[in-house]
Amino acid sequence: MSNEVETNVDGIAPILSGDHRSEVNKARDAYRHPQKIIEFYDIKPSDTVLEVWPGNGWYSEILGPYLKDKGQLVAATFGINNENSKDKRLAFWTKIAIEYREKMSDEELYGEVVFTEFEPPERLDVAEVDSIDKALIIRSLHIWDEVGQMQQGLQSVFKALKPGGVLGVVQHRSTQISDFASSAPEGYLAENYVIQAAENAGFELVASSDINSNPNDTKDYPKGVYTLPPTLAMGALDQDKYIAIGESDRMTLKFVKPK
């Protein structure tokens, strides 16, 4: 797709308030700042945008309508053939991928979304080589790191991006500063660790933002980041306290694939 059309700020607001979004999802705008994210990554309505592991489609239900007339949304979901796996986590991810694809198959609302599979280490081709203008990896790098596939995944995204293309990373941020340390089981990663991994894959860091920072996040919870909203993994225990903290403190990084 062409990159001639500029970021359409005015076109985002009606999408955010649209009836296709639940009130629960709209409430998360306060923590996830979707309009600022689209502006920061300079996502244009004419772009081909890759979202890797889009989860339940929180961002996709914004990107789909935004891109449907002039651009293209490519969604690299988890595989869809392991719904009955004895591995509970594998079955869970598969279920999410199936439900996501069903949701995003509404072409009138989201356009013709292209679905690919990213299921490391078996399936790593997120999109065709040099086909993507902007790629987004949002709150999922800790899972890649936990299963030892972060470097391979980043290299796959690098191949898919056009020269000069942008990689946007939003990730739960730990208090660690080491280039090597991570806290993947808790959901948090050190910012320097993520930057180093992306640079090792060939990317150049061009900008960072505090859009998604949360100084109230102390990052020392019984069940890691999942203790906080929206998961609230502790159930009713201290729920009001965790709701008051809000969603996690997140790094927001902008990389480019050199021309």
C-alpha contacts under 8 A as a table, 3 or more apart, distances in Angstrom:
res1	aa1	res2	aa2	distance
1	M	46	S	5.91
1	M	47	D	5.66
1	M	48	T	5.87
1	M	70	K	7.55
1	M	71	G	5.98
1	M	72	Q	7.43
2	S	5	V	7.55
2	S	46	S	5.65
2	S	47	D	6.43
2	S	71	G	7.90
3	N	6	E	7.55
3	N	44	K	6.92
3	N	46	S	5.81
3	N	47	D	5.93
4	E	46	S	7.28
5	V	44	K	6.17
5	V	45	P	6.69
5	V	46	S	6.05
6	E	42	D	8.00
6	E	44	K	5.46
6	E	45	P	7.46
7	T	38	I	7.79
7	T	39	E	6.74
7	T	42	D	6.00
7	T	43	I	5.85
7	T	44	K	4.31
7	T	45	P	6.58
8	N	11	G	5.31
8	N	12	I	6.87
8	N	44	K	6.63
8	N	45	P	6.78
9	V	12	I	5.52
9	V	13	A	7.44
9	V	35	Q	7.40
9	V	39	E	7.44
10	D	13	A	6.08
10	D	14	P	7.98
11	G	14	P	6.37
11	G	15	I	7.13
11	G	66	Y	7.23
12	I	15	I	5.29
12	I	16	L	6.33
12	I	35	Q	6.58
12	I	62	I	7.85
12	I	66	Y	6.88
13	A	16	L	5.16
13	A	17	S	6.43
13	A	35	Q	7.77
14	P	17	S	5.17
14	P	18	G	5.90
15	I	18	G	4.95
15	I	62	I	6.23
15	I	65	P	7.00
15	I	66	Y	7.42
16	L	21	R	7.43
16	L	26	K	7.12
16	L	62	I	6.70
17	S	21	R	7.37
17	S	26	K	7.50
18	G	21	R	5.90
19	D	22	S	7.19
20	H	61	E	7.82
21	R	25	N	6.30
21	R	26	K	6.57
21	R	61	E	7.23
22	S	25	N	5.21
22	S	26	K	6.25
23	E	26	K	4.96
23	E	27	A	6.11
24	V	27	A	5.21
24	V	28	R	6.77
25	N	28	R	5.29
25	N	29	D	7.13
25	N	58	W	6.89
26	K	29	D	5.47
27	A	30	A	6.33
28	R	31	Y	5.41
28	R	32	R	6.12
29	D	32	R	4.97
29	D	33	H	5.15
29	D	34	P	6.40
30	A	33	H	5.94
31	Y	212	N	6.72
31	Y	246	G	7.49
31	Y	247	E	6.30
32	R	212	N	6.38
33	H	36	K	5.48
33	H	37	I	6.20
33	H	211	I	7.13
33	H	212	N	7.32
34	P	37	I	4.95
34	P	38	I	6.20
34	P	59	Y	7.55
35	Q	38	I	5.19
35	Q	39	E	6.27
36	K	39	E	5.03
36	K	40	F	5.91
36	K	211	I	7.34
37	I	40	F	5.03
37	I	41	Y	6.15
37	I	211	I	7.74
38	I	41	Y	5.44
38	I	42	D	5.86
38	I	43	I	5.28
39	E	42	D	4.80
39	E	43	I	6.50
40	F	43	I	7.95
41	Y	134	K	7.80
41	Y	166	V	7.25
41	Y	168	G	6.53
41	Y	254	K	6.84
43	I	47	D	6.64
43	I	49	V	7.93
43	I	134	K	6.95
44	K	47	D	5.30
44	K	67	L	7.80
45	P	66	Y	5.85
45	P	67	L	4.77
45	P	68	K	7.83
45	P	69	D	7.65
45	P	70	K	5.92
45	P	71	G	5.55
46	S	67	L	6.45
46	S	69	D	7.91
46	S	70	K	4.60
46	S	71	G	3.98
46	S	72	Q	7.41
47	D	67	L	7.12
47	D	70	K	7.59
47	D	71	G	4.84
47	D	72	Q	6.42
47	D	132	I	7.93
47	D	133	D	5.82
47	D	134	K	7.12
48	T	67	L	7.96
48	T	71	G	5.47
48	T	72	Q	4.55
48	T	73	L	5.95
48	T	74	V	7.21
48	T	131	S	7.61
48	T	132	I	5.39
48	T	133	D	5.30
48	T	134	K	6.61
49	V	71	G	7.86
49	V	72	Q	6.20
49	V	73	L	5.05
49	V	74	V	5.95
49	V	132	I	6.05
49	V	133	D	5.98
49	V	134	K	4.82
49	V	135	A	5.65
49	V	136	L	7.64
50	L	73	L	6.10
50	L	74	V	4.62
50	L	75	A	5.82
50	L	76	A	7.20
50	L	127	A	7.86
50	L	132	I	6.50
50	L	133	D	7.97
50	L	134	K	6.25
50	L	135	A	4.50
50	L	136	L	6.14
51	E	54	P	5.84
51	E	60	S	7.78
51	E	73	L	7.53
51	E	74	V	6.29
51	E	75	A	5.04
51	E	76	A	6.23
51	E	135	A	5.86
51	E	136	L	4.86
51	E	137	I	6.35
52	V	75	A	6.08
52	V	76	A	4.74
52	V	77	T	6.44
52	V	118	F	7.48
52	V	126	V	7.46
52	V	135	A	7.50
52	V	136	L	6.28
52	V	137	I	5.49
52	V	138	I	7.75
53	W	75	A	7.26
53	W	76	A	5.72
53	W	77	T	4.79
53	W	78	F	6.39
53	W	118	F	7.42
53	W	137	I	7.32
53	W	140	S	7.09
54	P	57	G	5.36
54	P	58	W	7.51
54	P	59	Y	7.30
54	P	60	S	6.96
54	P	75	A	6.84
54	P	76	A	7.37
54	P	77	T	6.49
54	P	138	I	7.62
55	G	58	W	7.46
55	G	77	T	7.62
55	G	96	I	6.47
55	G	97	A	7.03
55	G	100	Y	7.12
56	N	96	I	6.39
56	N	97	A	7.74
56	N	99	E	7.56
56	N	100	Y	5.58
57	G	60	S	4.65
57	G	61	E	5.89
57	G	100	Y	6.29
57	G	104	M	7.96
58	W	61	E	5.81
58	W	62	I	7.32
59	Y	62	I	5.32
59	Y	63	L	6.14
60	S	63	L	4.81
60	S	64	G	5.53
60	S	104	M	7.92
61	E	64	G	5.55
61	E	65	P	6.95
61	E	104	M	7.75
61	E	110	Y	7.19
62	I	65	P	6.03
62	I	66	Y	6.37
63	L	66	Y	4.96
63	L	67	L	5.97
63	L	73	L	7.15
63	L	110	Y	7.96
64	G	67	L	5.39
64	G	68	K	5.76
64	G	72	Q	7.84
64	G	73	L	6.20
64	G	109	L	7.33
64	G	110	Y	4.23
64	G	111	G	6.38
64	G	113	V	7.50
65	P	68	K	5.26
65	P	69	D	7.90
65	P	109	L	6.00
65	P	110	Y	4.86
65	P	111	G	6.92
66	Y	69	D	7.71
67	L	70	K	5.94
67	L	71	G	4.49
67	L	72	Q	5.62
67	L	73	L	6.65
67	L	110	Y	7.88
67	L	111	G	7.62
68	K	71	G	5.73
68	K	72	Q	6.20
68	K	73	L	7.63
68	K	109	L	7.97
68	K	110	Y	5.86
68	K	111	G	4.42
68	K	112	E	7.17
69	D	111	G	7.25
72	Q	111	G	7.77
72	Q	112	E	7.48
72	Q	113	V	6.79
72	Q	114	V	7.78
73	L	112	E	7.74
73	L	113	V	5.28
73	L	114	V	6.41
74	V	113	V	5.87
74	V	114	V	4.67
74	V	115	F	5.96
74	V	116	T	7.37
74	V	127	A	7.68
75	A	113	V	7.08
75	A	114	V	6.15
75	A	115	F	4.99
75	A	116	T	6.13
76	A	115	F	5.94
76	A	116	T	4.57
76	A	117	E	4.99
76	A	118	F	5.51
76	A	126	V	5.55
76	A	127	A	7.66
77	T	97	A	5.68
77	T	115	F	7.05
77	T	116	T	6.28
77	T	117	E	5.06
77	T	118	F	5.77
77	T	119	E	7.91
78	F	93	W	6.45
78	F	94	T	6.14
78	F	97	A	5.63
78	F	117	E	5.50
78	F	118	F	5.32
78	F	119	E	5.40
79	G	82	N	7.13
79	G	94	T	5.96
79	G	97	A	6.88
79	G	117	E	5.38
79	G	118	F	6.70
79	G	119	E	5.94
80	I	83	E	6.84
80	I	94	T	5.12
80	I	95	K	7.37
80	I	97	A	6.22
80	I	98	I	5.90
81	N	94	T	7.00
82	N	85	S	5.17
82	N	90	L	6.75
82	N	91	A	5.71
82	N	94	T	5.86
83	E	90	L	7.61
83	E	91	A	4.63
83	E	92	F	7.32
83	E	94	T	5.37
83	E	95	K	5.90
84	N	91	A	6.03
85	S	88	K	6.84
85	S	90	L	6.58
85	S	91	A	5.29
86	K	91	A	7.28
87	D	90	L	5.30
87	D	91	A	6.20
88	K	91	A	5.08
88	K	92	F	6.03
89	R	92	F	4.94
89	R	93	W	6.21
90	L	93	W	5.29
90	L	94	T	6.17
91	A	94	T	5.06
91	A	95	K	6.15
92	F	95	K	5.14
92	F	96	I	6.36
93	W	96	I	5.14
93	W	97	A	6.25
94	T	97	A	5.06
94	T	98	I	6.25
95	K	98	I	5.20
95	K	99	E	6.21
96	I	99	E	5.21
96	I	100	Y	5.98
97	A	100	Y	5.06
97	A	101	R	6.21
98	I	101	R	5.28
98	I	102	E	6.33
99	E	102	E	5.13
99	E	103	K	6.21
100	Y	103	K	5.09
100	Y	104	M	6.12
101	R	104	M	5.13
101	R	105	S	6.01
101	R	115	F	7.67
102	E	105	S	5.35
102	E	106	D	7.83
103	K	106	D	6.55
104	M	107	E	7.45
104	M	110	Y	6.40
104	M	113	V	6.91
105	S	110	Y	7.46
105	S	112	E	7.33
105	S	113	V	7.04
106	D	109	L	5.59
106	D	110	Y	5.94
106	D	111	G	7.16
107	E	110	Y	5.08
107	E	111	G	4.18
107	E	112	E	5.28
107	E	113	V	7.55
108	E	111	G	5.87
110	Y	113	V	6.96
116	T	125	D	7.92
116	T	126	V	6.03
116	T	127	A	6.81
117	E	123	R	6.54
117	E	124	L	7.59
117	E	125	D	7.37
117	E	126	V	6.34
118	F	123	R	5.32
118	F	124	L	5.30
118	F	125	D	6.64
118	F	126	V	5.74
119	E	122	E	6.01
119	E	123	R	4.80
119	E	124	L	6.37
120	P	123	R	5.36
120	P	124	L	5.80
120	P	149	Q	6.39
120	P	153	G	7.43
121	P	124	L	6.57
121	P	149	Q	6.76
124	L	152	Q	7.56
124	L	153	G	6.51
124	L	156	S	6.15
125	D	128	E	7.35
125	D	156	S	6.07
126	V	156	S	6.56
126	V	157	V	6.60
126	V	160	A	6.97
127	A	131	S	7.11
127	A	132	I	7.66
127	A	157	V	7.82
127	A	160	A	5.44
128	E	131	S	5.60
128	E	132	I	7.99
128	E	160	A	5.58
129	V	159	K	5.33
129	V	160	A	4.28
129	V	161	L	6.86
129	V	162	K	7.65
130	D	159	K	6.24
130	D	160	A	4.83
130	D	161	L	4.82
130	D	162	K	4.04
130	D	163	P	6.94
131	S	160	A	5.74
131	S	161	L	5.83
131	S	162	K	5.64
132	I	135	A	6.86
132	I	160	A	5.84
132	I	161	L	4.44
132	I	162	K	5.52
132	I	165	G	6.92
133	D	161	L	6.05
133	D	162	K	5.96
133	D	164	G	7.98
133	D	165	G	4.85
133	D	166	V	6.46
134	K	161	L	7.07
134	K	165	G	5.74
134	K	166	V	4.77
134	K	167	L	5.89
134	K	168	G	7.44
135	A	157	V	7.33
135	A	161	L	7.23
135	A	165	G	7.93
135	A	166	V	6.24
135	A	167	L	4.76
135	A	168	G	6.07
136	L	167	L	5.92
136	L	168	G	4.75
136	L	169	V	6.06
137	I	140	S	6.52
137	I	141	L	7.09
137	I	167	L	7.69
137	I	168	G	6.25
137	I	169	V	5.01
137	I	170	V	6.50
138	I	141	L	7.51
138	I	168	G	7.80
138	I	169	V	5.76
138	I	170	V	4.66
138	I	171	Q	6.13
139	R	142	H	7.33
139	R	169	V	7.89
139	R	170	V	5.71
139	R	171	Q	4.56
139	R	172	H	6.35
140	S	143	I	5.50
140	S	144	W	6.81
140	S	171	Q	7.00
141	L	144	W	5.03
141	L	145	D	6.11
141	L	150	M	6.62
141	L	171	Q	6.79
142	H	145	D	5.00
142	H	146	E	5.99
142	H	171	Q	7.74
142	H	183	S	7.82
142	H	184	A	4.80
142	H	185	P	7.51
142	H	187	G	5.48
142	H	188	Y	6.55
142	H	189	L	6.43
143	I	146	E	4.96
143	I	147	V	6.40
143	I	184	A	6.72
143	I	185	P	7.95
143	I	187	G	7.51
144	W	147	V	5.45
144	W	148	G	6.20
144	W	149	Q	5.02
144	W	150	M	4.64
144	W	153	G	7.41
145	D	148	G	4.93
145	D	149	Q	5.76
145	D	150	M	4.80
145	D	184	A	6.31
146	E	149	Q	7.68
146	E	184	A	5.31
146	E	185	P	6.46
147	V	150	M	7.92
148	G	151	Q	7.90
149	Q	152	Q	5.33
149	Q	153	G	6.01
150	M	153	G	5.12
150	M	154	L	6.14
150	M	197	A	7.68
151	Q	154	L	5.23
151	Q	155	Q	6.20
151	Q	197	A	6.26
151	Q	198	A	7.63
151	Q	200	N	7.80
151	Q	201	A	6.68
152	Q	155	Q	5.12
152	Q	156	S	6.27
153	G	156	S	5.09
153	G	157	V	6.41
154	L	157	V	5.11
154	L	158	F	6.12
154	L	197	A	7.82
154	L	198	A	6.44
154	L	201	A	6.05
155	Q	158	F	4.92
155	Q	159	K	6.33
155	Q	201	A	5.05
155	Q	202	G	7.58
156	S	159	K	5.23
156	S	160	A	6.43
157	V	160	A	5.06
157	V	161	L	6.34
158	F	161	L	5.45
158	F	201	A	6.97
158	F	202	G	7.11
158	F	203	F	7.26
158	F	257	K	6.67
159	K	162	K	7.82
161	L	164	G	7.88
161	L	165	G	5.41
161	L	166	V	7.40
161	L	257	K	6.97
162	K	165	G	5.02
162	K	257	K	7.28
163	P	257	K	5.42
163	P	258	P	5.69
163	P	259	K	4.41
164	G	256	V	5.85
164	G	257	K	5.07
164	G	258	P	5.35
164	G	259	K	4.99
165	G	256	V	5.58
165	G	257	K	5.47
165	G	258	P	7.86
166	V	254	K	6.86
166	V	255	F	5.66
166	V	256	V	4.50
166	V	257	K	6.51
167	L	254	K	5.94
167	L	255	F	4.98
167	L	256	V	5.95
167	L	257	K	7.73
168	G	252	T	7.39
168	G	253	L	5.90
168	G	254	K	4.93
168	G	255	F	6.43
169	V	251	M	7.66
169	V	252	T	5.79
169	V	253	L	5.14
169	V	254	K	6.56
170	V	250	R	6.27
170	V	251	M	5.62
170	V	252	T	4.63
170	V	253	L	6.52
171	Q	188	Y	7.44
171	Q	189	L	7.29
171	Q	250	R	5.15
171	Q	251	M	5.44
171	Q	252	T	6.88
172	H	187	G	6.48
172	H	188	Y	4.78
172	H	189	L	6.28
172	H	225	V	7.59
172	H	248	S	6.13
172	H	249	D	5.87
172	H	250	R	4.38
172	H	251	M	6.47
173	R	188	Y	5.12
173	R	189	L	5.20
173	R	190	A	5.74
173	R	191	E	6.24
173	R	248	S	7.86
173	R	249	D	5.87
173	R	250	R	4.95
173	R	251	M	5.65
174	S	182	S	7.78
174	S	183	S	7.13
174	S	188	Y	4.87
174	S	189	L	5.09
174	S	190	A	4.96
174	S	191	E	7.33
174	S	219	K	6.84
175	T	190	A	6.67
175	T	219	K	7.57
176	Q	181	A	6.95
176	Q	182	S	7.60
176	Q	189	L	7.81
176	Q	190	A	5.26
176	Q	191	E	7.95
177	I	181	A	7.60
177	I	190	A	5.70
177	I	191	E	6.82
177	I	192	N	6.06
177	I	193	Y	7.64
178	S	181	A	5.29
178	S	190	A	6.77
178	S	192	N	6.32
178	S	193	Y	6.44
179	D	190	A	7.39
179	D	191	E	7.99
179	D	192	N	4.94
179	D	193	Y	4.16
179	D	194	V	7.80
179	D	196	Q	6.41
180	F	192	N	7.97
180	F	193	Y	5.42
181	A	189	L	7.68
181	A	190	A	6.57
181	A	193	Y	6.52
182	S	188	Y	7.05
182	S	189	L	4.85
182	S	190	A	5.74
182	S	193	Y	7.06
183	S	186	E	5.59
183	S	187	G	6.37
183	S	188	Y	5.18
183	S	189	L	5.42
183	S	190	A	7.62
184	A	187	G	4.86
184	A	188	Y	5.68
184	A	189	L	6.16
185	P	188	Y	7.75
185	P	224	G	7.72
186	E	223	K	6.64
186	E	224	G	4.19
186	E	225	V	5.92
186	E	226	Y	7.59
187	G	224	G	6.30
187	G	225	V	5.48
187	G	226	Y	7.41
188	Y	219	K	7.99
188	Y	224	G	7.73
188	Y	225	V	6.86
189	L	193	Y	7.03
189	L	194	V	7.05
190	A	193	Y	5.14
190	A	194	V	6.49
191	E	194	V	5.22
191	E	195	I	6.23
191	E	251	M	6.70
192	N	195	I	5.03
192	N	196	Q	6.01
193	Y	196	Q	5.21
193	Y	197	A	6.23
194	V	197	A	5.13
194	V	198	A	6.23
195	I	198	A	5.20
195	I	199	E	6.11
195	I	205	L	7.26
196	Q	199	E	5.09
196	Q	200	N	6.03
197	A	200	N	5.05
197	A	201	A	6.41
198	A	201	A	5.07
198	A	202	G	6.61
198	A	203	F	5.52
198	A	204	E	7.66
199	E	202	G	5.04
199	E	203	F	4.68
199	E	204	E	5.90
199	E	205	L	7.45
200	N	203	F	7.22
202	G	257	K	6.94
202	G	258	P	7.96
203	F	255	F	5.93
203	F	256	V	5.62
203	F	257	K	5.13
203	F	258	P	6.98
204	E	255	F	5.26
204	E	256	V	5.34
204	E	257	K	6.55
204	E	258	P	7.03
205	L	253	L	7.37
205	L	254	K	6.02
205	L	255	F	4.35
205	L	256	V	6.61
206	V	254	K	5.82
206	V	255	F	5.49
206	V	256	V	6.87
207	A	253	L	6.14
207	A	254	K	5.08
207	A	255	F	7.09
208	S	251	M	7.62
208	S	252	T	5.68
208	S	253	L	4.50
208	S	254	K	5.95
209	S	212	N	7.64
209	S	251	M	7.24
209	S	252	T	5.34
209	S	253	L	6.60
210	D	213	S	5.04
210	D	251	M	7.02
210	D	252	T	6.71
211	I	252	T	6.98
212	N	249	D	6.39
212	N	250	R	5.25
212	N	251	M	6.67
212	N	252	T	6.66
213	S	248	S	7.74
213	S	249	D	4.66
213	S	250	R	5.26
213	S	251	M	6.75
214	N	217	D	5.78
214	N	246	G	7.90
214	N	247	E	7.61
214	N	248	S	6.37
214	N	249	D	4.29
214	N	250	R	7.18
215	P	218	T	7.54
215	P	249	D	6.75
216	N	245	I	5.58
216	N	246	G	7.77
216	N	249	D	7.89
217	D	245	I	6.23
217	D	246	G	7.65
217	D	247	E	7.82
217	D	248	S	5.93
217	D	249	D	5.81
218	T	221	Y	7.86
219	K	224	G	6.75
219	K	225	V	6.94
220	D	224	G	6.63
221	Y	224	G	4.97
221	Y	225	V	7.18
221	Y	227	T	6.36
222	P	227	T	6.93
223	K	226	Y	5.77
223	K	227	T	5.24
223	K	233	A	6.79
223	K	234	M	7.43
224	G	227	T	5.75
225	V	228	L	5.72
225	V	248	S	6.61
226	Y	229	P	7.26
226	Y	230	P	7.85
226	Y	231	T	5.46
226	Y	232	L	6.09
226	Y	233	A	5.52
227	T	231	T	6.59
227	T	232	L	4.73
227	T	233	A	4.76
227	T	234	M	5.87
227	T	242	Y	7.14
228	L	231	T	6.20
228	L	232	L	5.00
228	L	233	A	7.28
228	L	242	Y	5.41
228	L	243	I	6.76
228	L	245	I	7.50
228	L	246	G	6.61
228	L	247	E	5.88
228	L	248	S	6.85
229	P	232	L	5.07
229	P	242	Y	7.00
229	P	243	I	6.12
229	P	246	G	6.10
229	P	247	E	5.22
229	P	248	S	7.90
230	P	247	E	6.90
232	L	235	G	5.80
232	L	239	Q	7.04
232	L	242	Y	7.45
234	M	237	L	5.61
234	M	238	D	7.62
234	M	239	Q	7.26
235	G	239	Q	6.61
236	A	239	Q	5.14
238	D	241	K	5.40
238	D	242	Y	6.59
239	Q	242	Y	5.21
239	Q	243	I	6.09
240	D	243	I	5.09
240	D	244	A	6.10
241	K	244	A	5.15
241	K	245	I	6.47
242	Y	245	I	5.08
242	Y	246	G	6.49
243	I	246	G	5.15
243	I	247	E	7.89
